[in-house]
Amino acid sequence: MSDLTIVGAGPAGAATALGALSVEPRLRVTLLDRADFPRDKACGDGIAPHVLDLLAEVGVTGLLDDRTPVDRLRLSSRGQLVERTMARPAWVVPRAVLDARLVAAAQSAGARLVRQRVRSLEDVGHAAVVVGADGARSVLRRALGRPEGPTALALRGYAPTPPGRRGAQVIVFGTERQPAYAWSFDRGDGLANVGYGELLTDRPPPTRHLLLEQLEALLPGSTAGGAGWTGHHLPLSTARWQVPDGRVLLVGDAAGLVNPLSGEGIYYAVATGLAAGRAAAEAIALGRPSTAGRRYRSATRPLLSRHLRHTALASRLTRGGPVLEAGLRAAGRDQRVFDDLVELALASGRLTPALLRGLAHGLARGVLPAPRPVPVP
């Protein structure tokens, strides 16, 4: 018998277990996953330092001490390029490594890992609280009747890192099929995580061949020697994220939380997982598991509510080339603008005054018509 059952043992699920056990170490927590660990997972593999900050709150430290940090970020669109050192380095860690370590940390804290495929809410309904951390195609999200939002499709592989892209995370925004971008994230071991993704629209979905073709067009040479090509869907966040009441919670990708600017989802997964775990443990301890949803909503609103409105707005604005390139010009001139842009794309940052001023100035410098003013939520 389990007090808390978590469906999916990726970063969101493991973080949920860690959050719950940090509140009540004696809680009976079960992690269910259809795969054995370690296992691969399609992803860009970028880990922002903010993720490690969150994990440190529940006693998980030193998780990536043996990995090589990456402190350079290069962004380009239509010839406009900016490359700067990030305020804090990030890491590029294959999910086979990251997820296995997080699961081990959850098990050390007291969680039980069981290999089991969950096909319906009835499979796990015996627990006091259930958390869906089962990814983009979440069974539990469908069971709750939660609608799907905008979705992107990406293809990821691993290839030798060219000399010009070593020690950096490189992103090149698409020109023909927007919004889209190609990436090359150096792992520090001679290989890079490379890929291409685009928003799914009314046009026919891209084929594997087209995804590879676009990747090579934007990042020439990136597919040479590549292997491990895997496609995956990214459920992008919107301006409004609704957390319903009740004892069934959704976290990470299952909750439709992937940054629409960057495609980053690990930060959201860990942040919402920890919050859901804490909320569940508190509700169970009080004998009121049905209050878990309300507690979860109260915990996540200050962290994500305004941030999600700002990322949604920024995503809409930058779908047009002029605004995106103005932002890159501004980031190239001003380290503060660059840092604020990184915070917005990788963690819980907002459209700061410095970022908005830089965007307006970048538009003026580009001798391009500025968009109609949009109020910042």
Stockholm file with secondary structure:
# STOCKHOLM 1.0

chainA/1-377         MSDLTIVGAGPAGAATALGALSVEPRLRVTLLDRADFPRDKACGDGIAPHVLDLLAEVGVTGLLDDRTPVDRLRLSSRGQLVERTMARPAWVVPRAVLDARLVAAAQSAGARLVRQRVRSLEDVGHAAVVVGADGARSVLRRALGRPEGPTALALRGYAPTPPGRRGAQVIVFGTERQPAYAWSFDRGDGLANVGYGELLTDRPPPTRHLLLEQLEALLPGSTAGGAGWTGHHLPLSTARWQVPDGRVLLVGDAAGLVNPLSGEGIYYAVATGLAAGRAAAEAIALGRPSTAGRRYRSATRPLLSRHLRHTALASRLTRGGPVLEAGLRAAGRDQRVFDDLVELALASGRLTPALLRGLAHGLARGVLPAPRPVPVP
#=GR chainA/1-377 SS CCSEEEECCSHHHHHHHHHHHHHCTTCCEEEEESSCSSCCCCSCCEECHHHHHHHHTTTCCCTTTTSCEEEEEEEEETTEEEEEEEEEEEEECCHHHHHHHHHHHHHHHTCEEEECCCCSGGGTTTSSEEEECCCTTCHHHHHTTCCCCCEEEEEEEEEECCGGGTTEEEEEECSSSSSEEEEEEECSSSEEEEEEEEECCSSCCCCHHHHHHHHHHHSTTTTTTCEEEEEEEEECCCSCCCCCSSSEEECGGGGTCCCTTTCCCHHHHHHHHHHHHHHHHHHHHTTCGGGHHHHHHHHHHHHHHHHHHHHHHHHHHTTSHHHHHHHHHHHHHCHHHHHHHHHHHHSSCCCCHHHHHHHHHHHHHTTCCCCCCCCCC
#=GC SS_cons         CCSEEEECCSHHHHHHHHHHHHHCTTCCEEEEESSCSSCCCCSCCEECHHHHHHHHTTTCCCTTTTSCEEEEEEEEETTEEEEEEEEEEEEECCHHHHHHHHHHHHHHHTCEEEECCCCSGGGTTTSSEEEECCCTTCHHHHHTTCCCCCEEEEEEEEEECCGGGTTEEEEEECSSSSSEEEEEEECSSSEEEEEEEEECCSSCCCCHHHHHHHHHHHSTTTTTTCEEEEEEEEECCCSCCCCCSSSEEECGGGGTCCCTTTCCCHHHHHHHHHHHHHHHHHHHHTTCGGGHHHHHHHHHHHHHHHHHHHHHHHHHHTTSHHHHHHHHHHHHHCHHHHHHHHHHHHSSCCCCHHHHHHHHHHHHHTTCCCCCCCCCC
//
